[in-house]
Amino acid sequence: MLFFSYFKDLVGREVTVELKNDLAIRGTLHSVDQYLNIKLENTRVVDQDKYPHMLSVRNCFIRGSVVRYVQLPPDGVDIDLLHDATRREARGG
Amino acid sequence: MSWASLEDIFLSTSLASYLDKKLLVLLRDGRKLLGILRSFDQFANAVLEGACERVIVGDLYCDIPLGLYVIRGENVVLIGELDLEREELPPHMTRVSAADIRRVSCTVRRFPFFGKIAILEKLSI
């Protein structure tokens, strides 16, 4: 639940999602759900020439299970807040 | 299945906003399916109507019609909404027949280090 809440706070920010198949997509975080499925808007593929089929895709749904990384803007993370939340979650669990 | 509220449709990660739209579905095995989303569930299982597989080899592509498809969600990587105002593929790509794309993909598999031009010349395309 922690990361779900964390991503909910990041809605509207620009992120780059790197998938397990090495495809990397940059876009605005539209929404996230409990499985950490991600919906991105205004998407651009990082290496567009390698993925011609993605040319006209501007919005997409990414299944949480295929995400390798979610790259965030450096100011997107309040490390202390996240740290506290993690400690609280660890204590409760 | 309960009906989604308006807020759910606009803010959630539900696939409801993609219903009846032409989509690109990327599968874990690298296949690219195109079709109209008619149904989905919480596992991202999906029903695509008028589905076709877009096979791309280098600058060549072919759309192979498949019909009505049920996709098991665990195979889904990404579901992308195709912007109808934009070209689906770069203009330098050429559409070929299913037989040609099969020949080219076999050759590419057997000779992965051949240059693209060498392969096309060999196949007289």
Backbone of each chain as ProteinMPNN parsed JSONL, in Angstrom:
{"seq_chain_A": "MLFFSYFKDLVGREVTVELKNDLAIRGTLHSVDQYLNIKLENTRVVDQDKYPHMLSVRNCFIRGSVVRYVQLPPDGVDIDLLHDATRREARGG", "coords_chain_A": {"N_chain_A": [[0.83, -1.212, 0.0], [2.073, 1.124, 0.536], [3.72, 2.019, -1.611], [1.768, 2.323, -3.53], [0.28, 4.458, -2.427], [2.3, 6.336, -2.5], [2.8, 6.619, -5.266], [0.343, 7.601, -6.018], [0.505, 10.168, -5.065], [2.269, 11.157, -6.89], [0.902, 11.577, -9.19], [0.377, 13.271, -12.22], [2.936, 14.084, -12.524], [5.958, 14.024, -14.518], [7.239, 11.035, -15.679], [9.528, 8.301, -16.307], [9.005, 5.155, -17.482], [10.533, 2.109, -17.278], [10.437, -0.927, -18.859], [10.37, -4.529, -18.409], [10.957, -5.66, -20.834], [12.814, -3.989, -21.849], [11.84, -1.747, -23.102], [11.436, 1.73, -22.871], [9.418, 4.249, -21.628], [8.412, 7.552, -21.688], [6.337, 9.78, -19.903], [3.35, 11.469, -18.692], [2.246, 10.814, -15.484], [-0.798, 9.391, -15.159], [-2.532, 7.749, -13.7], [-2.591, 5.264, -11.083], [-2.789, 1.951, -9.716], [-3.765, -0.527, -7.243], [-2.264, -2.736, -7.98], [-0.087, -1.571, -8.898], [-0.304, -1.097, -11.589], [0.069, 1.114, -14.317], [-1.006, 4.126, -15.765], [-0.179, 6.111, -18.444], [0.053, 9.389, -19.851], [0.378, 11.391, -22.813], [2.603, 10.195, -24.069], [5.985, 9.367, -24.925], [8.229, 7.341, -26.621], [11.414, 6.287, -25.504], [13.576, 5.385, -27.171], [12.733, 5.877, -30.001], [13.129, 5.083, -32.694], [13.702, 2.422, -32.577], [11.345, 1.278, -31.951], [9.054, 1.345, -33.919], [6.336, 0.763, -34.04], [5.18, 2.031, -31.965], [4.695, 4.58, -32.595], [2.284, 6.147, -32.923], [1.143, 6.021, -30.472], [-0.163, 7.639, -27.753], [-1.314, 7.596, -25.286], [-1.145, 5.219, -22.676], [-1.658, 2.035, -21.064], [0.026, 0.361, -18.613], [0.896, -2.788, -17.527], [1.376, -3.65, -14.181], [3.042, -5.776, -13.519], [5.022, -5.91, -15.44], [6.783, -3.91, -15.136], [10.049, -2.638, -14.767], [11.627, -0.438, -13.832], [10.655, 2.734, -12.393], [11.367, 5.815, -13.33], [11.975, 8.791, -11.692], [11.4, 12.373, -11.377], [14.066, 14.309, -9.945], [13.252, 16.0, -7.907], [10.995, 14.784, -7.178], [10.827, 13.186, -5.056], [10.304, 13.109, -1.671], [12.48, 12.315, 0.405], [12.741, 11.994, 3.196], [10.116, 11.908, 4.11], [9.22, 9.612, 2.865], [10.914, 7.797, 4.011], [10.103, 7.924, 6.706], [7.481, 6.982, 6.447], [7.994, 4.412, 5.592], [9.237, 3.304, 7.795], [7.163, 3.395, 9.613], [5.348, 1.691, 8.379], [6.784, -0.662, 8.435], [6.92, -1.14, 11.136], [4.239, -1.52, 11.724], [3.642, -3.803, 10.28]], "CA_chain_A": [[0.0, 0.0, 0.0], [2.926, 2.295, 0.664], [4.103, 2.525, -2.922], [0.535, 2.769, -4.171], [0.025, 5.819, -1.925], [3.373, 7.195, -2.973], [2.571, 6.918, -6.677], [-0.849, 8.462, -6.125], [0.966, 11.546, -4.873], [3.064, 11.579, -8.036], [0.044, 11.742, -10.365], [0.564, 14.572, -12.832], [4.366, 14.334, -12.757], [6.546, 13.36, -15.667], [8.072, 9.906, -15.258], [9.935, 7.378, -17.364], [8.809, 3.785, -17.028], [11.325, 1.152, -18.023], [9.796, -2.226, -18.756], [11.276, -5.677, -18.388], [11.397, -5.954, -22.193], [13.765, -2.915, -22.155], [11.167, -0.572, -23.647], [11.343, 2.807, -21.889], [8.389, 5.195, -22.066], [8.312, 8.766, -20.886], [4.99, 10.327, -19.996], [2.784, 12.045, -17.471], [1.535, 9.788, -14.714], [-2.237, 9.698, -15.112], [-3.116, 7.049, -12.559], [-1.932, 4.046, -10.639], [-3.743, 1.192, -8.91], [-3.194, -1.361, -6.179], [-1.279, -3.656, -8.548], [0.919, -0.688, -9.49], [-0.523, -0.827, -13.007], [0.301, 2.542, -14.535], [-1.535, 4.736, -16.988], [0.604, 7.29, -18.787], [-0.486, 10.222, -20.919], [1.373, 12.188, -23.536], [3.783, 9.341, -24.002], [6.985, 9.292, -25.981], [9.142, 6.236, -26.378], [12.765, 6.836, -25.391], [14.346, 5.072, -28.373], [11.595, 5.757, -30.921], [13.464, 4.392, -33.941], [13.742, 0.978, -32.354], [9.979, 0.813, -31.704], [8.215, 2.102, -34.843], [4.916, 0.486, -33.822], [4.685, 2.874, -30.872], [4.716, 5.965, -33.054], [1.065, 6.931, -32.713], [0.6, 5.798, -29.13], [0.029, 8.815, -26.904], [-1.713, 7.212, -23.926], [-1.074, 3.771, -22.567], [-1.84, 1.338, -19.809], [1.143, -0.562, -18.447], [0.61, -3.749, -16.471], [2.382, -3.489, -13.126], [3.962, -6.918, -13.457], [6.09, -5.835, -16.444], [7.624, -2.738, -14.892], [11.336, -2.844, -14.104], [11.901, 0.785, -13.061], [9.937, 3.971, -12.652], [12.344, 6.878, -13.106], [11.25, 9.965, -11.208], [12.163, 13.623, -11.34], [14.841, 14.325, -8.703], [12.496, 16.659, -6.838], [9.735, 14.084, -6.996], [10.923, 12.327, -3.88], [10.643, 13.655, -0.359], [13.113, 11.123, 0.973], [12.467, 11.877, 4.638], [8.719, 11.496, 4.263], [9.163, 8.212, 2.436], [11.648, 7.069, 5.037], [9.219, 7.812, 7.876], [6.35, 6.124, 6.097], [8.497, 3.047, 5.526], [9.462, 2.828, 9.171], [5.844, 3.177, 10.205], [4.777, 0.501, 7.751], [7.55, -1.819, 8.912], [6.518, -1.354, 12.537], [2.874, -2.031, 11.746], [3.556, -5.089, 9.591]], "C_chain_A": [[0.858, 1.253, 0.0], [3.256, 2.882, -0.701], [2.897, 2.969, -3.726], [0.221, 4.199, -3.731], [1.064, 6.796, -2.466], [3.154, 7.592, -4.436], [1.347, 7.788, -6.865], [-0.45, 9.923, -5.947], [1.755, 12.066, -6.068], [2.225, 11.794, -9.298], [0.195, 13.168, -10.899], [2.025, 14.895, -13.101], [4.836, 13.553, -13.973], [7.476, 12.247, -15.169], [8.513, 9.127, -16.487], [9.812, 5.971, -16.805], [9.649, 2.872, -17.9], [10.745, -0.224, -17.772], [10.815, -3.344, -18.795], [11.729, -6.073, -19.786], [12.299, -4.842, -22.73], [13.132, -1.702, -22.819], [11.075, 0.483, -22.542], [10.391, 3.864, -22.434], [8.342, 6.37, -21.119], [6.898, 9.301, -21.007], [4.555, 10.909, -18.672], [1.991, 10.961, -16.76], [0.077, 10.192, -14.565], [-2.869, 9.027, -13.906], [-2.329, 5.783, -12.264], [-2.962, 3.271, -9.823], [-3.015, 0.263, -7.948], [-2.182, -2.371, -6.697], [-0.073, -2.903, -9.097], [0.883, -0.751, -11.013], [-0.426, 0.68, -13.162], [-0.388, 2.983, -15.813], [-0.731, 6.006, -17.226], [-0.106, 8.063, -19.881], [0.641, 10.97, -21.586], [2.697, 11.443, -23.649], [4.705, 9.523, -25.201], [7.904, 8.124, -25.619], [10.567, 6.788, -26.41], [13.596, 6.586, -26.647], [13.353, 4.816, -29.504], [11.904, 4.949, -32.164], [13.43, 2.877, -33.786], [12.331, 0.405, -32.223], [8.998, 1.564, -32.593], [6.722, 1.913, -34.6], [4.323, 1.384, -32.745], [4.505, 4.323, -31.305], [3.456, 6.744, -32.701], [0.435, 6.713, -31.341], [0.902, 7.008, -28.265], [-0.403, 8.571, -25.469], [-1.588, 5.708, -23.823], [-1.3, 3.299, -21.142], [-0.701, 0.33, -19.716], [0.843, -1.481, -17.279], [1.749, -3.707, -15.445], [3.444, -4.564, -13.138], [5.119, -6.813, -14.443], [7.019, -4.643, -16.232], [8.921, -3.164, -14.229], [11.645, -1.63, -13.233], [10.861, 1.852, -13.372], [10.914, 5.088, -12.303], [11.607, 8.172, -12.813], [12.078, 11.217, -11.345], [12.875, 13.72, -9.988], [14.101, 15.007, -7.551], [11.165, 15.963, -6.586], [9.691, 13.29, -5.71], [11.222, 13.168, -2.644], [11.179, 12.471, 0.437], [12.755, 10.932, 2.442], [11.051, 11.38, 4.896], [8.578, 10.013, 3.95], [9.805, 7.32, 3.484], [10.763, 6.839, 6.26], [8.081, 6.836, 7.614], [6.774, 4.664, 6.078], [8.699, 2.484, 6.924], [8.138, 2.531, 9.85], [5.229, 1.9, 9.687], [5.477, -0.758, 8.267], [7.163, -2.157, 10.338], [5.151, -2.012, 12.589], [2.78, -3.445, 11.191], [4.079, -6.284, 10.348]], "O_chain_A": [[0.437, 2.31, -0.471], [3.098, 4.081, -0.928], [2.996, 3.902, -4.524], [-0.071, 5.055, -4.565], [0.747, 7.925, -2.839], [3.305, 8.759, -4.798], [1.31, 8.622, -7.77], [-1.001, 10.808, -6.601], [1.896, 13.276, -6.242], [2.759, 12.149, -10.349], [0.15, 14.138, -10.143], [2.335, 15.851, -13.811], [4.218, 12.576, -14.397], [8.37, 12.479, -14.356], [7.944, 9.274, -17.569], [10.426, 5.632, -15.794], [9.497, 2.859, -19.122], [10.579, -0.643, -16.626], [11.971, -3.14, -19.165], [12.753, -6.739, -19.939], [12.524, -4.761, -23.937], [13.824, -0.717, -23.076], [10.686, 0.176, -21.415], [10.542, 4.319, -23.568], [8.244, 6.207, -19.903], [6.318, 9.282, -22.093], [5.273, 10.856, -17.674], [1.167, 10.277, -17.368], [-0.245, 11.197, -13.932], [-3.644, 9.644, -13.175], [-1.528, 5.307, -13.069], [-3.906, 3.861, -9.296], [-1.787, 0.279, -7.863], [-1.324, -2.823, -5.939], [0.838, -3.493, -9.678], [1.892, -0.497, -11.67], [-0.79, 1.433, -12.259], [-0.349, 2.282, -16.823], [-0.61, 6.861, -16.349], [-0.78, 7.482, -20.732], [1.714, 11.161, -21.012], [3.763, 11.986, -23.363], [4.268, 9.792, -26.32], [8.296, 7.953, -24.465], [10.892, 7.644, -27.233], [14.258, 7.502, -27.134], [13.156, 3.673, -29.917], [11.05, 4.207, -32.65], [13.163, 2.146, -34.74], [12.133, -0.802, -32.364], [8.188, 2.343, -32.089], [5.926, 2.797, -34.915], [3.103, 1.488, -32.624], [4.199, 5.189, -30.486], [3.542, 7.878, -32.23], [-0.679, 7.169, -31.084], [2.062, 7.367, -28.062], [0.065, 9.238, -24.546], [-1.892, 4.993, -24.778], [-1.156, 4.043, -20.172], [-0.49, -0.462, -20.634], [0.569, -1.02, -16.171], [2.927, -3.728, -15.803], [4.603, -4.311, -12.81], [6.103, -7.541, -14.311], [7.921, -4.393, -17.031], [8.922, -3.935, -13.27], [11.897, -1.77, -12.036], [10.27, 1.878, -14.452], [11.25, 5.29, -11.136], [10.737, 8.598, -13.573], [13.305, 11.155, -11.421], [12.338, 13.257, -8.982], [14.282, 14.658, -6.384], [10.31, 16.483, -5.869], [8.641, 12.782, -5.318], [12.246, 13.847, -2.57], [10.421, 11.726, 1.059], [12.493, 9.809, 2.874], [10.814, 10.55, 5.774], [7.913, 9.266, 4.666], [9.308, 6.239, 3.8], [10.676, 5.728, 6.783], [7.763, 5.984, 8.444], [6.02, 3.784, 6.493], [8.371, 1.329, 7.196], [8.003, 1.543, 10.572], [4.658, 1.117, 10.447], [4.84, -1.785, 8.502], [7.087, -3.329, 10.705], [4.915, -2.929, 13.375], [1.909, -4.209, 11.606], [4.042, -7.403, 9.836]]}, "seq_chain_B": "MSWASLEDIFLSTSLASYLDKKLLVLLRDGRKLLGILRSFDQFANAVLEGACERVIVGDLYCDIPLGLYVIRGENVVLIGELDLEREELPPHMTRVSAADIRRVSCTVRRFPFFGKIAILEKLSI", "coords_chain_B": {"N_chain_B": [[-19.845, -7.748, -12.003], [-19.176, -4.507, -10.943], [-20.54, -1.284, -11.756], [-18.503, 1.341, -12.926], [-17.843, 4.476, -11.365], [-18.188, 7.87, -12.553], [-15.954, 9.305, -11.805], [-14.155, 7.246, -11.353], [-13.759, 6.382, -13.942], [-12.442, 8.489, -15.145], [-10.217, 9.028, -13.544], [-9.07, 6.643, -12.697], [-7.052, 3.635, -13.051], [-8.414, 1.994, -14.685], [-9.363, 0.011, -17.48], [-11.549, 0.882, -18.706], [-11.84, 3.299, -20.014], [-10.722, 2.751, -22.408], [-12.413, 1.192, -23.823], [-14.02, 0.005, -26.777], [-12.234, 1.26, -28.39], [-9.598, 1.523, -30.82], [-6.788, -0.31, -30.293], [-3.305, -0.837, -29.451], [-1.759, -3.723, -28.485], [0.851, -4.872, -26.634], [2.59, -7.878, -26.289], [4.121, -10.242, -24.034], [5.734, -12.003, -25.444], [6.684, -10.482, -27.457], [4.999, -9.977, -29.51], [2.814, -7.88, -31.471], [-0.349, -6.826, -31.191], [-3.236, -5.548, -32.78], [-6.395, -4.052, -32.333], [-9.927, -3.725, -31.519], [-10.956, -2.909, -28.328], [-13.142, -4.815, -26.523], [-13.805, -6.024, -24.133], [-12.718, -6.458, -20.713], [-10.935, -7.332, -17.67], [-10.117, -7.461, -14.11], [-7.62, -8.627, -14.196], [-6.417, -7.74, -16.378], [-7.067, -9.343, -18.506], [-8.265, -9.488, -21.84], [-10.584, -8.726, -24.455], [-10.299, -8.577, -27.838], [-11.635, -7.226, -30.727], [-11.712, -7.87, -34.213], [-9.018, -8.317, -34.445], [-5.562, -7.982, -35.363], [-2.272, -9.102, -36.16], [0.607, -7.252, -36.115], [3.381, -7.639, -37.859], [6.71, -6.837, -37.797], [9.624, -6.432, -39.619], [12.608, -5.104, -39.781], [12.367, -2.563, -42.077], [10.053, -3.428, -43.113], [6.619, -4.399, -42.972], [3.69, -6.257, -41.949], [0.228, -6.803, -41.671], [-1.487, -9.258, -40.104], [-4.546, -10.748, -40.237], [-6.615, -11.749, -37.494], [-9.05, -11.984, -36.193], [-11.523, -12.497, -33.665], [-10.215, -12.144, -30.513], [-9.257, -13.477, -27.353], [-7.3, -12.382, -24.817], [-5.043, -13.517, -22.437], [-4.427, -11.966, -19.385], [-1.874, -12.127, -18.123], [-0.012, -12.154, -20.106], [0.083, -9.672, -21.113], [1.86, -6.756, -21.843], [1.686, -4.021, -22.421], [-0.908, -1.7, -23.101], [-1.831, 0.304, -25.602], [-3.279, 3.377, -26.619], [-4.224, 4.162, -29.834], [-3.483, 7.034, -31.584], [-5.604, 8.44, -33.75], [-5.126, 10.558, -35.375], [-2.534, 10.55, -36.027], [0.164, 9.074, -37.914], [0.407, 5.569, -37.924], [2.714, 4.209, -38.296], [6.174, 4.904, -39.119], [6.866, 6.796, -42.136], [8.756, 5.652, -43.87], [8.438, 2.969, -43.854], [7.518, -0.133, -45.364], [4.686, -1.824, -46.578], [4.176, -5.269, -46.829], [3.347, -8.524, -48.211], [1.893, -11.32, -46.382], [3.243, -13.684, -46.931], [5.73, -12.757, -47.855], [6.691, -11.445, -45.552], [7.007, -13.564, -43.863], [9.008, -15.003, -45.145], [11.124, -13.157, -44.995], [11.436, -12.908, -42.202], [12.259, -15.457, -41.522], [14.709, -15.575, -42.828], [16.078, -13.532, -41.516], [16.213, -14.647, -39.021], [17.843, -16.822, -39.475], [20.179, -15.684, -40.409], [21.317, -13.606, -38.547], [23.27, -11.663, -38.543], [23.464, -10.556, -40.991], [23.37, -7.672, -43.054], [20.571, -5.47, -43.288], [19.991, -4.579, -45.871], [21.311, -6.417, -47.434], [19.808, -8.675, -46.965], [17.323, -7.952, -48.049], [18.02, -7.634, -50.712], [18.751, -10.222, -51.319], [16.308, -11.468, -51.182], [15.013, -10.318, -53.216], [13.261, -8.085, -52.832]], "CA_chain_B": [[-18.925, -6.598, -12.144], [-19.929, -3.298, -10.582], [-20.352, -0.188, -12.706], [-17.55, 2.34, -12.457], [-18.382, 5.836, -11.29], [-17.57, 8.778, -13.51], [-14.621, 9.613, -11.278], [-13.33, 6.067, -11.603], [-13.41, 6.276, -15.356], [-11.495, 9.52, -15.543], [-9.008, 9.099, -12.735], [-8.501, 5.376, -12.275], [-6.268, 2.902, -14.018], [-9.275, 1.017, -15.306], [-9.304, -0.003, -18.937], [-12.877, 1.268, -19.193], [-11.736, 4.429, -20.943], [-10.207, 2.253, -23.68], [-13.425, 0.351, -24.463], [-14.461, 0.363, -28.128], [-11.206, 2.024, -29.093], [-8.594, 0.704, -31.491], [-5.636, -0.31, -29.408], [-2.13, -1.655, -29.705], [-1.445, -4.503, -27.299], [2.154, -5.531, -26.698], [2.607, -9.092, -25.482], [5.432, -10.59, -23.459], [6.578, -12.685, -26.432], [7.132, -9.517, -28.455], [3.992, -9.758, -30.552], [2.043, -6.641, -31.413], [-1.697, -7.045, -31.676], [-4.08, -4.365, -32.879], [-7.802, -4.422, -32.372], [-10.844, -2.885, -30.742], [-11.197, -3.507, -27.016], [-14.566, -5.002, -26.238], [-14.011, -6.454, -22.756], [-11.511, -6.594, -19.914], [-11.232, -7.572, -16.256], [-9.103, -6.948, -13.176], [-6.315, -9.226, -14.475], [-6.059, -7.232, -17.704], [-7.549, -10.181, -19.605], [-8.909, -8.565, -22.764], [-11.177, -9.233, -25.679], [-10.06, -7.679, -28.968], [-12.408, -7.559, -31.916], [-11.025, -7.464, -35.437], [-7.598, -8.251, -34.1], [-4.56, -8.405, -36.328], [-0.911, -9.049, -35.633], [1.502, -6.445, -36.95], [4.728, -8.207, -37.846], [7.657, -5.842, -38.324], [10.998, -6.897, -39.789], [13.331, -3.984, -40.375], [11.468, -1.534, -42.587], [8.887, -4.084, -43.712], [5.614, -4.829, -42.0], [2.494, -6.892, -42.49], [-0.845, -7.011, -40.703], [-2.104, -10.559, -40.324], [-5.838, -10.719, -39.543], [-6.781, -12.836, -36.539], [-10.448, -12.129, -35.8], [-11.877, -12.179, -32.284], [-9.196, -12.704, -29.642], [-9.26, -13.303, -25.905], [-5.902, -12.365, -24.385], [-4.875, -13.713, -20.993], [-3.764, -10.767, -18.87], [-0.474, -12.276, -17.713], [0.835, -11.968, -21.287], [0.005, -8.281, -21.57], [2.887, -5.817, -21.393], [1.225, -2.645, -22.535], [-2.057, -1.448, -23.974], [-1.673, 1.69, -26.022], [-4.36, 3.938, -27.418], [-3.657, 4.704, -31.067], [-3.977, 8.357, -31.942], [-6.021, 8.3, -35.14], [-4.67, 11.693, -36.165], [-1.134, 10.378, -36.38], [0.533, 7.874, -38.638], [0.698, 4.483, -37.006], [4.087, 3.777, -38.517], [6.958, 5.899, -39.862], [6.557, 6.724, -43.566], [9.714, 4.888, -44.663], [8.17, 1.533, -43.753], [6.771, -0.651, -46.51], [3.799, -2.94, -46.295], [4.382, -6.413, -47.722], [2.372, -9.597, -47.996], [2.202, -12.232, -45.275], [4.248, -14.64, -47.396], [7.019, -12.062, -47.874], [7.186, -11.151, -44.2], [7.44, -14.842, -43.305], [10.312, -15.302, -45.744], [12.129, -12.23, -44.451], [11.719, -13.171, -40.782], [13.04, -16.695, -41.466], [16.079, -15.24, -43.229], [16.69, -12.741, -40.445], [16.513, -15.544, -37.905], [18.971, -17.695, -39.818], [21.391, -14.886, -40.619], [21.07, -12.39, -37.782], [24.293, -10.637, -38.696], [23.386, -9.975, -42.335], [22.8, -6.33, -43.087], [19.181, -5.439, -43.744], [19.965, -4.403, -47.322], [21.744, -7.683, -48.024], [18.672, -9.596, -46.888], [16.298, -7.542, -49.001], [18.513, -7.947, -52.051], [18.706, -11.675, -51.463], [14.927, -11.888, -51.376], [14.524, -9.498, -54.324], [12.119, -7.221, -52.47]], "C_chain_B": [[-19.705, -5.328, -11.856], [-19.639, -2.216, -11.6], [-19.396, 0.834, -12.109], [-18.233, 3.692, -12.374], [-17.651, 6.697, -12.296], [-16.141, 9.098, -13.098], [-13.671, 8.463, -11.548], [-12.864, 6.037, -13.045], [-12.341, 7.294, -15.71], [-10.191, 9.488, -14.757], [-8.352, 7.743, -12.48], [-7.704, 4.737, -13.389], [-7.113, 1.813, -14.652], [-9.138, 1.128, -16.821], [-10.631, 0.456, -19.541], [-12.795, 2.399, -20.212], [-11.221, 3.979, -22.306], [-11.241, 1.41, -24.429], [-13.842, 0.916, -25.803], [-13.469, 1.232, -28.875], [-10.242, 1.052, -29.758], [-7.302, 0.827, -30.701], [-4.488, -1.122, -29.97], [-1.833, -2.398, -28.416], [-0.085, -5.163, -27.514], [2.129, -6.73, -25.768], [4.024, -9.414, -25.037], [6.324, -11.292, -24.473], [6.985, -11.758, -27.576], [6.113, -9.253, -29.543], [3.264, -8.441, -30.335], [0.68, -6.931, -32.006], [-2.432, -5.717, -31.738], [-5.515, -4.825, -32.929], [-8.62, -3.484, -31.515], [-11.164, -3.603, -29.436], [-12.694, -3.611, -26.76], [-14.815, -5.415, -24.789], [-12.67, -6.564, -22.042], [-11.926, -6.961, -18.492], [-10.041, -7.137, -15.404], [-7.727, -7.551, -13.427], [-5.722, -8.692, -15.772], [-6.245, -8.291, -18.777], [-8.311, -9.233, -20.521], [-9.519, -9.299, -23.933], [-10.964, -8.177, -26.757], [-10.871, -8.145, -30.156], [-11.658, -7.065, -33.142], [-9.527, -7.379, -35.232], [-6.725, -8.615, -35.293], [-3.193, -8.298, -35.673], [-0.07, -8.26, -36.606], [2.908, -6.996, -36.783], [5.659, -7.198, -38.494], [9.039, -6.465, -38.406], [11.743, -5.777, -40.497], [12.367, -2.904, -40.796], [10.223, -2.121, -43.228], [7.901, -4.458, -42.622], [4.455, -5.494, -42.716], [1.487, -7.057, -41.364], [-1.545, -8.312, -41.031], [-3.402, -10.618, -39.547], [-6.038, -11.957, -38.673], [-8.236, -13.041, -36.119], [-10.665, -11.746, -34.346], [-10.906, -12.892, -31.353], [-9.499, -12.446, -28.177], [-7.805, -13.42, -25.455], [-5.843, -12.555, -22.879], [-3.975, -12.607, -20.452], [-2.295, -10.931, -18.535], [0.483, -12.08, -18.878], [0.921, -10.518, -21.742], [1.149, -7.473, -20.976], [2.288, -4.426, -21.332], [0.013, -2.6, -23.431], [-2.013, 0.027, -24.317], [-2.839, 2.142, -26.879], [-3.739, 4.573, -28.654], [-4.308, 6.04, -31.379], [-4.305, 8.344, -33.435], [-5.538, 9.45, -36.023], [-3.223, 11.541, -36.595], [-0.941, 9.107, -37.175], [0.902, 6.786, -37.638], [2.139, 4.021, -37.109], [4.845, 4.87, -39.25], [6.777, 5.704, -41.357], [7.517, 5.866, -44.374], [9.421, 3.389, -44.639], [7.262, 1.088, -44.882], [5.918, -1.824, -46.089], [4.055, -4.045, -47.306], [3.346, -7.475, -47.393], [2.831, -10.497, -46.853], [3.296, -13.224, -45.678], [5.638, -14.013, -47.382], [7.559, -11.856, -46.474], [7.656, -12.443, -43.536], [8.805, -15.21, -43.843], [11.397, -14.444, -45.116], [12.457, -12.584, -43.009], [12.484, -14.473, -40.622], [14.492, -16.396, -41.789], [16.789, -14.474, -42.124], [17.065, -13.635, -39.276], [17.723, -16.39, -38.213], [20.264, -16.916, -39.954], [21.263, -13.573, -39.866], [22.1, -11.304, -38.008], [24.311, -10.037, -40.088], [22.841, -8.572, -42.225], [21.397, -6.417, -43.668], [19.127, -5.391, -45.264], [20.351, -5.71, -48.012], [20.585, -8.672, -48.051], [17.624, -9.24, -47.941], [16.726, -7.847, -50.427], [18.393, -9.427, -52.324], [17.294, -12.138, -51.766], [14.254, -11.153, -52.522], [13.25, -8.735, -53.973], [12.531, -5.786, -52.721]], "O_chain_B": [[-20.761, -5.091, -12.442], [-18.59, -2.237, -12.244], [-19.477, 1.15, -10.922], [-19.089, 4.022, -13.195], [-16.615, 6.301, -12.829], [-15.237, 9.154, -13.932], [-12.519, 8.675, -11.927], [-11.714, 5.707, -13.332], [-11.432, 6.999, -16.486], [-9.153, 9.893, -15.281], [-7.187, 7.695, -12.084], [-7.678, 5.225, -14.519], [-6.575, 0.806, -15.113], [-8.838, 2.192, -17.363], [-10.806, 0.418, -20.759], [-13.583, 2.453, -21.157], [-11.278, 4.747, -23.266], [-10.981, 0.962, -25.545], [-14.002, 2.126, -25.965], [-13.814, 1.866, -29.873], [-10.085, -0.088, -29.321], [-6.792, 1.925, -30.475], [-4.667, -1.973, -30.841], [-1.672, -1.778, -27.365], [0.101, -5.921, -28.466], [1.708, -6.632, -24.615], [4.998, -8.914, -25.601], [7.547, -11.194, -24.382], [7.57, -12.211, -28.559], [6.329, -8.403, -30.407], [3.113, -7.954, -29.215], [0.567, -7.247, -33.191], [-2.274, -4.866, -30.863], [-5.821, -5.871, -33.502], [-8.093, -2.575, -30.873], [-11.588, -4.758, -29.438], [-13.413, -2.613, -26.779], [-15.905, -5.19, -24.262], [-11.627, -6.738, -22.671], [-13.106, -6.911, -18.145], [-9.09, -6.533, -15.898], [-6.74, -7.026, -12.911], [-4.66, -9.134, -16.211], [-5.657, -8.18, -19.852], [-8.935, -8.282, -20.05], [-9.038, -10.353, -24.35], [-11.39, -7.031, -26.613], [-10.808, -9.311, -30.547], [-11.049, -5.995, -33.128], [-8.855, -6.498, -35.767], [-7.096, -9.445, -36.123], [-2.987, -7.506, -34.753], [-0.038, -8.568, -37.798], [3.539, -6.852, -35.736], [5.418, -6.756, -39.618], [9.571, -6.962, -37.413], [11.526, -5.534, -41.684], [11.623, -2.378, -39.968], [9.425, -1.395, -43.82], [8.285, -4.789, -41.5], [4.262, -5.324, -43.92], [1.848, -7.407, -40.24], [-2.128, -8.46, -42.106], [-3.383, -10.546, -38.318], [-5.678, -13.069, -39.062], [-8.618, -14.146, -35.732], [-10.069, -10.79, -33.85], [-10.787, -14.117, -31.401], [-9.936, -11.36, -27.797], [-7.159, -14.442, -25.686], [-6.511, -11.841, -22.13], [-2.9, -12.345, -20.991], [-1.532, -9.971, -18.649], [1.675, -11.861, -18.662], [1.707, -10.17, -22.623], [1.382, -7.497, -19.767], [2.374, -3.742, -20.312], [-0.092, -3.355, -24.397], [-2.14, 0.889, -23.448], [-3.325, 1.41, -27.741], [-2.845, 5.413, -28.55], [-5.532, 6.154, -31.43], [-3.413, 8.251, -34.277], [-5.535, 9.347, -37.249], [-2.733, 12.306, -37.426], [-1.758, 8.188, -37.125], [1.599, 7.027, -36.652], [2.716, 3.511, -36.148], [4.232, 5.686, -39.938], [6.56, 4.581, -41.813], [7.155, 5.392, -45.451], [10.087, 2.62, -45.332], [6.363, 1.815, -45.305], [6.357, -2.701, -45.346], [4.142, -3.785, -48.506], [2.577, -7.352, -46.44], [3.981, -10.449, -46.417], [4.164, -13.564, -44.875], [6.607, -14.642, -46.957], [8.746, -12.066, -46.226], [8.593, -12.426, -42.737], [9.667, -15.675, -43.097], [12.461, -14.943, -44.749], [13.625, -12.567, -42.621], [13.28, -14.604, -39.692], [15.4, -16.891, -41.122], [17.956, -14.731, -41.828], [18.086, -13.429, -38.62], [18.543, -16.656, -37.333], [21.336, -17.436, -39.645], [21.114, -12.522, -40.49], [21.845, -10.14, -37.701], [25.081, -9.114, -40.355], [21.96, -8.3, -41.41], [21.082, -7.322, -44.441], [18.314, -6.08, -45.881], [19.786, -6.064, -49.046], [20.399, -9.408, -49.021], [17.104, -10.114, -48.635], [15.915, -8.265, -51.253], [17.989, -9.844, -53.41], [17.098, -13.091, -52.52], [13.063, -11.341, -52.773], [12.281, -8.744, -54.732], [11.742, -4.868, -52.493]]}, "name": "protein", "num_of_chains": 2, "seq": "MLFFSYFKDLVGREVTVELKNDLAIRGTLHSVDQYLNIKLENTRVVDQDKYPHMLSVRNCFIRGSVVRYVQLPPDGVDIDLLHDATRREARGGMSWASLEDIFLSTSLASYLDKKLLVLLRDGRKLLGILRSFDQFANAVLEGACERVIVGDLYCDIPLGLYVIRGENVVLIGELDLEREELPPHMTRVSAADIRRVSCTVRRFPFFGKIAILEKLSI"}
